[in-house]
Amino acid sequence: MIHLKIENKLRQAFHPIYLDVINESYLHQVREGAESHFKVIIVSADFEGKRLIARHRAVNEILKDELKNDIHALAMHTYTKDEWDEVNKQAPRSPACLGGSKKTE
């Protein structure tokens, strides 16, 4: 399962205070049971003093094989403990999928 592989890699790399890996594939036009669209919420001391782009690059580096071969889309929400507390331990909801042919002008 890609979901568990992502979770294990992120736990090992960042030792998160909080981690949630959500398979959002069902929100998209993919086959039933697909594991291709994910949302990651990760809170780690490793993010202290790092800009958002550096955090995302670090996650991308850890998941480079999965991004190359398995993951079609990855939404990342990366926080320090203080930032996580500031947002009341809530990450933004994912927007509705418009799909390529359903996109409105």
ABEGO torsion letter per residue (X at the ends): XAAAAAAAAAAAAAGBABBBBBBAAAABBBBBGBBABBBBBBBBAAABGBBAAAAAAAAAAAAAAAAAAABABBBBBBBBAAAAAAAGGBBBBBBBBAEAAABBX
